[in-house]
Amino acid sequence: MQKEVTIGDVARESGVNVSTVSRALSGVYGVHVQTRERVRAVAERMGYRPNRVARSLVTGRSHTLALIVSDIRNPFFAEVARGAEDAARAGSCDLILCNSDLDNAKQMQYVESLLEKRVDGILMNSVWALDKKQQQRLATCGVPIVLLNRAAPRSAFCTITADNEQGGALAADYLRSLGHRRIAHLSGPKRHGNMTGRTAGFVRALAAGPRPITPVVLYGSNSFAGGIELTRKLIAAHPDITAIFAANDIMAFGAIRELIQAGRRIPDDVSVIGFDDIELASVVHPPLTTIHQPIHEIGKAAVEILLRLAGGVNKAPEHRLFGVSLVERQSCKRLNT
């Protein structure tokens, strides 16, 4: 087995000391241009690879960040991860991706494992509300934490999310404007942070005005299968429903599939609106009307916050709220009233 080339080997071959090699390879000031080029050429010829573990022990930085998501099968999280990875790469960091499977215990197990790996920061898509013990553990772990999809302006942690309540209100106002009054909302688990906000905004907006509407609200799994199951229950109990607001696009796709299976035409019989505006929303049939949130930008901004905190610059909690907008496509129809 070939012996690993060390920084000392490069130093001897280059005719300089170890500290000069270190400065030359990291590009810091204080090394003559010709010396830097010679050291780099030697290192490349010898196949030298810097030991990031050893370097992290000296600098206190691993240049590694982590992203914990609830379900990577949801394209929403793939887009978040892409934005986060782009920002991490721009900051000369690697990004570790972990999937919690909507399991709070697994989420915290990943946190402990990542702390052992000495990551510089953790971006968490916190699905369930953190209890006091978990919050205390995160607050004292010594690593910056940013909570994704968590609107908590008084939190000790940095948070970043879209305006979920406003998004729910936009969906409500849109369906009302089309003349719908027999409306249903399919949501995820009751304690799901961002979906709770969407439900609250939707219900509140429908209750406002001179002709308040009380929607049917069903809770379940915020997945494709969850959209199917909840729609099946909805059709059985409320066959006169004319419009559905799904808490995310994946649930909306499940709702559309079940409606078609039940012989309902979209949007002629039932209008459907989603939330997220993932890429697939524009290519399904019919193209899905949805609430747009800047997914890539959210992932990117979250990592930028982590990099700032990991660099020791202004460690005060930061809370970012991204705006949302309605994207009108062909899955909703105006009623003849």
N, C-alpha and C positions, 0 to 999 in steps of 0.2 A: 504494500500500500504506500502510495506516495506521501512523503512527509509534507505537512502543511507549512506553507511559507509564512514566516513571521515578519513583523515590522523590523526586528533586529537584522534579519537576513537582507532585507531591502537596504537598510542603513549600511551594512558592511559592503554590499555590492556597489552602492552609490558613493561610498567614501565620505559619508556624513554621519552625524549622530542621529539617534532615534527621534529626538524632539524635532529636528529639522525635517525628517521624513513625515512626521505627524502633521507639522504645519504645512508642508508642501502638498500633501495629499488632501488636506481639508481646505486648502485655498486661503488660509489666513494671511494677514499682512506680515511682512518681515522676512520673506525668503526671496532671494534673487531669482529673477525670471529664468535664467539658464539653469540654476540649481533645481528649481521646481520642475522644469521640463525634463531634466535628466532623471530626477527621482521618479517622476510619473512613468517615464519610459521603462525604467528598470522594474518598477512595480508591475507594469503590464506584461513585460517579457517574462517575469518570474511567476506570474499568475497570483499575485498577492491579493487577498481579500481582507479588508479591515474587519477586526473582531468587534462587532457592535455591542456585544455583551460586556466586553472589557471596557470599551469606551463609555458605556452607560454607567459603569461603576465609578468612573472618574468624573464624568460630567453631570451625573444624576438624571440624564435624559435618555430614554430608550428610542425616541423618535418613532414610537408606535402608539397609535390610537385604536380605540375599539368602538364598534357600533353594535348594540344589542337591539334587535328588532323582534317583533312578536311573531311574524309569519312571512318568511322570505318568498313564499309562493304568491303572495299578493304583489302584483307589479308596482304598486305604490312604493313598497319598501325597496324594490330594485332601483327605482328612480331616486329615492332618498340616498341609497347607498352609492349611486353613481355620483351624485352631487357631493357627498361626503368624501368619496375617494378622490375626486378631482381636487378638492380643497386640501386634502391630506398630502397628495402628491406635490401640489404647489408649495406646501410647507415642508417638503423633504421628509415626510413621514409615511410609514406604512399604516394600513388600516386592517384591523382584524374584524371579521363579521361573525356575529353569534346570533343564533335563532332560539328564542325562548319558548316557542310553541304555545304562547298564551298561558304559560305556567310561571306564576310568581316565584315559586321556590327555585325553579331552574334559572330564572333570571338572576336571582341573588347568588346562586352557585357560580354562574358565569362571572359575576362581579368579583367574587373571592378568587377565582382562577386568574382573572385578568390582573388583579392586584399582585398576585404572586409573580406574574410575568413582568411586573414593573412597567405597565403601560403609562403613558404620559397623561392620558385623559380618557373618559368613557362617555359616549353618547348613548343614552338609554331611551328606547321607546317604552315608557312605563305604562303598561296596559292596566294594571290594577293599582289602586291607590296604595302608596307605600305606608306601612304602619310606622309607629313611632320608633320602634327598635331598628327597622330598616333605614329610616331616615337618619337616625343617629349614627348608624354604621357608615352610611355614605358620607355624612357630614364630617366624620372624623377619620376617613380613610387616607387622607393626605393626597388624594388625586382629584383633579377637577372633574366635576360631573355636570353634564348638560342634559336636561330632561326634554325629550322630543314629544310634541303633541301634548304638552302640559301647560295650560294657562294658569300660572301661579305667581302673580305679581309680587306677592309678599314672601315668596319662597326664598330660603337661603341658597338654593341651587339656581343656576342659570336655566332659563326655560326658553323654548322656541316653539311656536305653533302658528297655525293659520287661525283666522277669526271664525271659529266653528259656529258660534251662535249667529253671527251675521250670515253665514252660509245657509244655515237652517231657515232663517228668516227670508232670504232671497228665494229659496225653493218654495216656501209657503206663499209668498206674495205672487210668484209666477203662476202657480197652480190656481190660486184664487182669481188671478186676472184672466185665466182661460175659462173661467166659469165653473170650475170643479168645487163641489161641496162634500161629496162622499170620498174622503181622502184617507189614505193609510200611510203610516210611517213604519218601515222595517229598520230596526236598530240592532246594535250589538249588545253585549252584556250591559246590565244597568250601571255597573261601576266603571265602564270604559270611559276614560277621561274626555277624549275629543268627541266621541259620539254622544256622550251625555250633553255636551254643549250644543251639538247639532239638533238633538231632540228638543232641548229647552228653547232654542231660537225658533224652531219650526212650530212648536205648540203655542208659544207666546204670540207669534205673528198671526196665526190663524184665529186666536182668541181675541185679537184686537179688532177695532172697527165696529160699525153698527150691526153687522151680521156675522157674529162669531161662529167659528167652525170648530168642532171637537173631533180631531182625527182619531182613527183607530191606531194605537201604537202597540207593536209587537216586538219583544226582545228575544234575541237568540245569538247564534254564532255569526260573527261578522265575516263570513266567508261565502264562497259560491254555493256550497251545500246549505249554508244557513239561509241564503236568499231563497233557495228552492223550498226548503222546509217551511219557512215563515209564509211564503206566498201560498203554499198548499193549504195551510191553516187559515189564511186570510180568505181565500176563495170559498172554503167550506163554511166559514162563519159569517162572511160579509160578501155575498156574491154580487152586490150592487155597487161595489167600489169602482170608481172611475179613474182614480189616480193614485200612484204609489211613489213616495219619496224614500229611496233606499239610502242608508247611512254611508255607503261607499259604492263605488262603481262595480266592484266584484259582486256585492249583494244584488245590485241592480241587474247584472247579467244573469244571476240565478233566478231572479224574479221573472225576467223576460223568458227564460227557458220554460219555467213552470207555467206561465201564462199561455205560451204557445201550446204546451202539452195539453192544457185545459181547453184549447180551442178559442182562446181570446186573442183578438188582433191588436197589435200595437202600432200606432196609437189609437186606432179607430174605436176599440172597446175600452182599453185601459191605457192611460198615459203613465210613463215611467221617467223619473228623474233620479240621477245619482249624485255622487259627491267624490271629488278628487281630480277628475279629468285626466285619467291615465291614458296612455297612447291608444289602447284598444277601444276606448270609448268612441273614437271617431271612425272605427272600421267595422264595428258590429252592425247588424241589421235589425231594426233601423238604427242609424247613428244615435248615440245616447246624449240627450240633453243632460247637463251635469253642472255642478258647482266646481269651478276651477280654483285650485290652490297651487302656488308655485313650488312644486315638490322638489325639483332639483335645487332650487335656490335655498330651500329650507335646510336640506342636507349640507349644502355648502356653507351656509351661514353658521350652522351649529358647530362645524369643525373649525371654522375661523374663530369662534368664541373659545373653543378648547385650546387652540394654538396660542391665543392671547393669554389665557389663564396659565397654561403650561410654561409659557415664557416668563411668568412672574410679572406681567404688565397689567396693572389695574385689576385686581382680583375681586372687585365688587360684583355682586350678582347682576347679571344682565338679562332682561326679559324682552324678547322680540315677538311681535305680533304681525303676521303677514296678512294682507288683505286678500279677499276672495272676490270672484265675479261669476256671473251666470253665463254659461256657454249654451246657446240655443241650437239644437239640432232637430232631428225628426222623430223623436220618441214621445213627444207630447202634442196634444191636439186641443184646439179650442172647441168647447161644447156649444151647441146651438141652443141658446137660452132665450 
